[in-house]
């Protein structure tokens, strides 16, 4: 297995500190740990001209959102901005607007677009399909407020990492099926698209890694109500019977990730239905590198490429 230098340093640090496995924590402890990890050193903070904490009304209650707009990267010729709706990772158990704040700030600048992050409700307090319902509601309500949020409803991309990649994937399929307004692309980072946990990369085991099969099972057990839900397309969107007529898709994978085979397999399924798909593997990185640019600076390369991907999609609309 290829391991990048920065990844090896992080693994060595975790081993030196005897970092406990994520599955050894309660969900509440994990959230507190994730919040501490999200703290950004002053010198690495990214200034955005306009960041607003807002909410939209969902069928299960208010859904917090955070809107990022950067005037220095907007196109003065257009009154509205293209939009990326972002869903954070965290196994459906942890993560929030803060955990991916730095990702969204960088992405806002790189994509030259407005970014709206969605803070969907978490398991085990809110099990499947609550996050899917909140994804549907959030996207619909955001579109309804396009004029207020000053974005172009004809230039919208869904984006997410890990569990957030699941929700972006499901949202894109719902859009294709006219369940929610039309979106025009999806950008997925190591998406969790197969909850059957049966692919060979699930056997990737390296001491000190953040994520392994036991961790994934921990998240799935908290999220799903029963094992039958593993094959529900809303939990495992790769099992969707018809994946035709989806918008352009960009998928980014990490080589040291038990989910890496899922992203590759989803790419292949999309291609088999005649969709436009672009795939990029970061072989020396492990799961969750995107939201840890402080220790894993390859994250910034990935976000830059995500930004270019978004601009490419928008430019064709």
KELOVO-446662 format. One record per residue (C-alpha): residue number from 1; residue in one letter; x, y, z. Coordinates in Angstrom, 1 decimal. Each point is the difference from the previous one (the first is absolute). Layout:
N
R:NUM:a:X:Y:Z;
...
//
This chain:
317
R:1:x:0.0:0.0:0.0;
R:2:x:1.2:3.5:-0.9;
R:3:x:0.1:2.4:3.0;
R:4:x:0.7:3.7:-0.5;
R:5:x:2.4:1.6:2.4;
R:6:x:-2.6:2.2:1.7;
R:7:x:-2.3:-3.1:0.5;
R:8:x:2.9:-2.0:1.5;
R:9:x:0.8:2.9:2.5;
R:10:x:-3.7:0.0:1.1;
R:11:x:-0.1:-3.7:0.4;
R:12:x:3.3:0.0:2.0;
R:13:x:-1.4:2.7:2.2;
R:14:x:-3.2:-1.9:0.7;
R:15:x:2.0:-3.1:0.8;
R:16:x:2.4:1.9:2.3;
R:17:x:-3.0:1.5:1.9;
R:18:x:-1.8:-3.4:0.1;
R:19:x:-3.0:1.7:-1.7;
R:20:x:-3.1:-2.1:0.8;
R:21:x:-2.2:-1.3:-2.8;
R:22:x:-3.0:2.1:-0.9;
R:23:x:-2.3:-2.8:0.8;
R:24:x:1.1:0.0:3.6;
R:25:x:-1.7:3.3:0.6;
R:26:x:-3.7:0.8:0.4;
R:27:x:-1.6:2.1:-2.7;
R:28:x:-0.1:3.0:2.3;
R:29:x:3.7:-0.5:0.9;
R:30:x:0.8:-0.2:-3.7;
R:31:x:-1.7:3.3:-0.7;
R:32:x:2.0:1.7:2.7;
R:33:x:3.2:-1.5:-1.4;
R:34:x:-0.9:1.1:-3.6;
R:35:x:-0.7:3.5:1.2;
R:36:x:3.4:0.2:1.6;
R:37:x:1.6:-1.3:-3.3;
R:38:x:-1.9:2.7:-1.9;
R:39:x:1.9:2.8:1.8;
R:40:x:2.1:1.9:-2.6;
R:41:x:3.3:1.7:0.8;
R:42:x:-0.3:3.8:-0.6;
R:43:x:2.6:-0.1:-2.8;
R:44:x:-2.0:-2.6:-2.0;
R:45:x:-3.4:1.7:0.2;
R:46:x:-1.6:1.0:-3.3;
R:47:x:-1.7:3.4:-0.1;
R:48:x:-3.3:0.1:-1.9;
R:49:x:-1.8:3.3:-0.5;
R:50:x:-3.5:-1.3:1.0;
R:51:x:-0.7:-2.9:2.2;
R:52:x:-3.6:-0.4:1.4;
R:53:x:-1.5:-2.5:2.4;
R:54:x:-3.6:-0.5:-1.1;
R:55:x:-2.6:-2.8:0.0;
R:56:x:-2.7:-1.5:-2.2;
R:57:x:-3.2:-1.6:1.2;
R:58:x:-0.2:-3.8:-0.6;
R:59:x:-2.7:-2.5:0.7;
R:60:x:1.9:-1.2:3.1;
R:61:x:0.9:3.4:1.3;
R:62:x:2.3:2.9:-0.8;
R:63:x:3.2:-0.9:-1.9;
R:64:x:3.0:2.2:0.7;
R:65:x:2.0:1.1:-3.1;
R:66:x:3.0:2.2:-0.5;
R:67:x:0.4:2.2:-3.1;
R:68:x:3.4:0.9:-1.3;
R:69:x:0.4:2.8:-2.6;
R:70:x:3.3:1.6:-1.0;
R:71:x:-0.4:3.3:-1.8;
R:72:x:3.6:0.0:-1.3;
R:73:x:-0.6:-3.2:-2.0;
R:74:x:-3.4:0.9:-1.3;
R:75:x:-0.6:1.0:-3.6;
R:76:x:-1.1:3.7:-0.1;
R:77:x:-1.7:-0.6:-3.3;
R:78:x:-2.6:-2.3:1.6;
R:79:x:-2.4:1.0:2.7;
R:80:x:-0.3:-3.5:1.4;
R:81:x:2.6:-2.7:0.8;
R:82:x:0.2:-3.7:-0.7;
R:83:x:-0.7:-2.2:3.0;
R:84:x:1.6:-3.0:1.7;
R:85:x:-2.2:-1.7:2.7;
R:86:x:2.4:-1.8:2.3;
R:87:x:-0.7:-3.0:2.3;
R:88:x:2.6:-0.9:2.6;
R:89:x:1.4:-3.4:0.8;
R:90:x:0.2:-1.7:3.4;
R:91:x:-1.7:-3.3:-0.3;
R:92:x:-3.4:1.5:0.6;
R:93:x:1.0:0.2:3.6;
R:94:x:2.3:3.0:0.3;
R:95:x:0.9:3.1:-1.9;
R:96:x:-1.7:3.3:-0.4;
R:97:x:0.4:3.5:-1.5;
R:98:x:3.2:0.5:2.0;
R:99:x:1.7:-3.3:-1.0;
R:100:x:0.0:0.9:-3.7;
R:101:x:0.1:3.8:0.3;
R:102:x:3.6:0.2:-1.3;
R:103:x:-0.8:-2.3:-2.9;
R:104:x:-3.0:2.2:-1.0;
R:105:x:2.0:3.2:0.3;
R:106:x:2.7:-1.4:-2.3;
R:107:x:-2.6:-1.4:-2.4;
R:108:x:-1.8:3.3:-0.2;
R:109:x:3.1:1.7:-1.2;
R:110:x:1.3:-2.7:-2.3;
R:111:x:-3.4:-0.6:-1.7;
R:112:x:-0.8:3.7:-0.2;
R:113:x:-3.5:-0.9:1.2;
R:114:x:-2.3:0.4:3.0;
R:115:x:0.2:-3.0:2.3;
R:116:x:-2.9:-1.0:2.3;
R:117:x:0.9:-2.7:2.6;
R:118:x:-2.9:-2.1:1.4;
R:119:x:0.0:-1.1:3.7;
R:120:x:-2.3:-3.0:-0.2;
R:121:x:-1.1:-1.9:3.2;
R:122:x:2.3:-2.8:1.2;
R:123:x:-0.4:-3.6:1.2;
R:124:x:-0.6:-1.7:2.2;
R:125:x:-2.5:2.6:1.2;
R:126:x:-1.2:0.4:-3.6;
R:127:x:0.4:-3.3:-1.9;
R:128:x:-0.5:-0.8:-3.7;
R:129:x:-1.7:1.4:-1.9;
R:130:x:0.0:3.3:1.9;
R:131:x:3.2:1.4:-1.7;
R:132:x:-1.5:-0.9:-3.4;
R:133:x:-3.2:1.8:0.8;
R:134:x:1.9:3.0:1.2;
R:135:x:2.1:-0.1:-3.2;
R:136:x:-3.2:0.1:-2.1;
R:137:x:-1.5:2.8:2.2;
R:138:x:3.2:2.1:0.1;
R:139:x:0.6:-0.1:-3.7;
R:140:x:-3.7:0.8:-0.8;
R:141:x:-0.1:2.9:2.5;
R:142:x:3.3:1.5:-1.1;
R:143:x:-1.3:0.1:-3.6;
R:144:x:-3.1:1.7:1.2;
R:145:x:2.2:2.8:1.4;
R:146:x:2.2:0.4:-3.1;
R:147:x:-0.7:3.7:-0.3;
R:148:x:0.6:0.6:3.7;
R:149:x:3.2:-2.0:-0.1;
R:150:x:1.0:1.6:-3.3;
R:151:x:0.9:-3.1:-1.9;
R:152:x:-0.8:-1.2:-3.5;
R:153:x:-2.4:-3.0:0.3;
R:154:x:1.2:-1.2:-3.5;
R:155:x:3.5:-0.4:1.4;
R:156:x:-0.1:-2.3:3.1;
R:157:x:2.3:-2.9:1.0;
R:158:x:-0.3:-2.4:2.9;
R:159:x:3.2:-0.8:1.8;
R:160:x:1.0:-2.1:3.0;
R:161:x:2.6:-2.3:1.6;
R:162:x:-0.5:-3.5:1.4;
R:163:x:-3.5:-0.1:1.6;
R:164:x:-0.5:3.5:-1.5;
R:165:x:0.9:-1.6:-3.4;
R:166:x:-2.8:-2.5:0.6;
R:167:x:-2.5:2.9:0.5;
R:168:x:1.3:1.9:-3.1;
R:169:x:-0.3:-3.2:-2.0;
R:170:x:-3.6:-0.7:1.1;
R:171:x:-0.9:3.6:-0.5;
R:172:x:1.2:-0.1:-3.5;
R:173:x:-2.0:-3.1:-0.8;
R:174:x:-3.1:1.6:1.6;
R:175:x:0.6:3.1:-2.2;
R:176:x:0.1:-2.2:-3.1;
R:177:x:-3.3:-1.5:1.1;
R:178:x:-1.6:3.4:0.4;
R:179:x:-0.4:-0.5:3.8;
R:180:x:2.0:3.2:0.6;
R:181:x:1.0:2.9:-2.3;
R:182:x:2.6:-0.8:-2.8;
R:183:x:3.6:0.0:1.0;
R:184:x:2.8:0.2:-2.6;
R:185:x:2.9:-2.1:1.3;
R:186:x:1.3:-1.9:3.0;
R:187:x:3.5:0.1:1.6;
R:188:x:0.6:-2.9:2.3;
R:189:x:3.1:-0.7:2.3;
R:190:x:0.4:-3.6:1.1;
R:191:x:-3.8:-0.4:0.0;
R:192:x:-1.6:-2.7:2.2;
R:193:x:-2.3:-1.5:-2.6;
R:194:x:-0.2:-3.7:1.0;
R:195:x:-1.1:-0.9:3.5;
R:196:x:0.3:-3.7:-0.6;
R:197:x:3.7:0.4:0.9;
R:198:x:0.9:-2.9:-2.3;
R:199:x:2.7:1.5:-2.3;
R:200:x:3.6:-1.1:0.2;
R:201:x:1.4:3.3:1.1;
R:202:x:-1.9:-0.5:3.3;
R:203:x:2.9:-2.2:0.9;
R:204:x:2.5:2.8:-0.2;
R:205:x:1.6:0.0:3.5;
R:206:x:2.8:2.2:1.1;
R:207:x:0.8:0.7:3.6;
R:208:x:-0.6:3.6:0.8;
R:209:x:-2.5:0.7:-2.8;
R:210:x:-3.1:2.0:1.0;
R:211:x:-2.5:-2.3:-1.8;
R:212:x:-0.3:-3.8:-0.4;
R:213:x:-2.8:-2.5:-0.4;
R:214:x:-0.8:0.0:3.8;
R:215:x:-0.4:3.7:0.0;
R:216:x:-2.2:-0.1:-3.1;
R:217:x:-2.2:-2.7:1.6;
R:218:x:-0.2:2.2:3.2;
R:219:x:-1.4:2.9:-2.1;
R:220:x:-2.4:-2.2:-2.0;
R:221:x:-1.3:-1.6:3.2;
R:222:x:-0.8:3.4:1.4;
R:223:x:-1.5:1.3:-3.2;
R:224:x:-2.2:-3.0:-1.2;
R:225:x:-3.0:-1.4:1.8;
R:226:x:0.7:-3.6:-1.3;
R:227:x:2.2:-1.9:-2.5;
R:228:x:-2.7:0.0:-2.6;
R:229:x:0.5:3.7:-0.5;
R:230:x:3.5:-0.6:-1.3;
R:231:x:-1.5:-0.7:-3.4;
R:232:x:-2.4:2.9:-0.1;
R:233:x:1.3:2.2:-2.8;
R:234:x:-0.3:3.1:2.2;
R:235:x:2.6:-1.6:2.3;
R:236:x:2.0:-1.7:-2.8;
R:237:x:-0.5:2.1:-3.1;
R:238:x:2.3:-2.1:-2.0;
R:239:x:-2.8:-2.6:0.0;
R:240:x:-2.5:2.3:-1.7;
R:241:x:-1.4:-2.0:-2.9;
R:242:x:0.1:2.8:-2.5;
R:243:x:2.9:2.4:0.0;
R:244:x:-0.6:1.5:-3.4;
R:245:x:-0.3:3.7:-0.9;
R:246:x:2.0:1.3:2.9;
R:247:x:2.0:3.3:-0.2;
R:248:x:3.8:0.2:-0.3;
R:249:x:1.7:-1.7:3.0;
R:250:x:3.4:0.5:1.5;
R:251:x:1.2:-2.6:2.5;
R:252:x:3.2:0.2:2.2;
R:253:x:1.3:-3.0:1.8;
R:254:x:2.7:-0.8:2.6;
R:255:x:2.2:-3.0:-0.5;
R:256:x:0.2:-0.9:3.7;
R:257:x:-3.7:0.0:0.5;
R:258:x:-2.4:-3.0:0.6;
R:259:x:-2.5:1.9:-2.2;
R:260:x:2.3:0.4:-3.0;
R:261:x:-1.5:-2.9:-1.9;
R:262:x:-3.5:1.5:0.4;
R:263:x:0.9:3.2:-1.7;
R:264:x:1.7:-1.9:-2.9;
R:265:x:-3.0:-2.3:-0.3;
R:266:x:-2.4:2.9:-0.1;
R:267:x:2.1:1.6:-2.7;
R:268:x:-0.3:-3.2:-2.0;
R:269:x:-3.8:-0.3:0.5;
R:270:x:-0.5:3.6:-1.1;
R:271:x:2.1:-0.5:-3.1;
R:272:x:-2.0:-3.2:-0.8;
R:273:x:-3.1:2.2:-0.2;
R:274:x:1.7:2.5:-2.3;
R:275:x:0.6:2.8:2.5;
R:276:x:2.9:2.4:-0.1;
R:277:x:2.4:-1.0:2.9;
R:278:x:3.4:1.2:1.1;
R:279:x:2.0:-1.9:2.6;
R:280:x:3.2:1.0:1.9;
R:281:x:1.8:-2.2:2.5;
R:282:x:2.3:1.4:2.7;
R:283:x:1.8:-3.3:0.6;
R:284:x:2.1:1.0:3.1;
R:285:x:-2.9:1.5:1.9;
R:286:x:-2.4:-1.5:2.5;
R:287:x:-3.6:0.6:0.7;
R:288:x:-1.0:3.5:1.4;
R:289:x:3.1:1.7:-1.5;
R:290:x:-2.2:2.7:-1.6;
R:291:x:-1.1:1.5:3.3;
R:292:x:3.5:-0.1:1.6;
R:293:x:2.0:2.4:-2.2;
R:294:x:1.9:1.1:3.1;
R:295:x:1.8:-3.4:0.2;
R:296:x:-0.7:-1.3:-3.5;
R:297:x:0.7:2.9:-2.4;
R:298:x:-0.8:-2.2:-3.0;
R:299:x:-3.6:0.9:1.0;
R:300:x:0.7:3.4:-1.6;
R:301:x:0.9:-1.6:-3.3;
R:302:x:-3.2:-1.9:0.0;
R:303:x:-2.1:3.0:0.9;
R:304:x:1.7:2.0:-2.8;
R:305:x:-0.9:-2.8:-2.5;
R:306:x:-3.6:0.0:1.4;
R:307:x:-0.1:3.7:-0.7;
R:308:x:1.1:-0.4:-3.5;
R:309:x:-2.5:-2.9:-0.5;
R:310:x:-2.8:2.3:1.2;
R:311:x:1.1:2.8:-2.3;
R:312:x:0.1:-2.5:-3.0;
R:313:x:-3.5:-1.1:0.8;
R:314:x:-1.3:3.5:0.4;
R:315:x:1.7:1.2:-3.2;
R:316:x:-2.0:-2.5:-2.1;
R:317:x:-3.4:1.1:1.3;
//
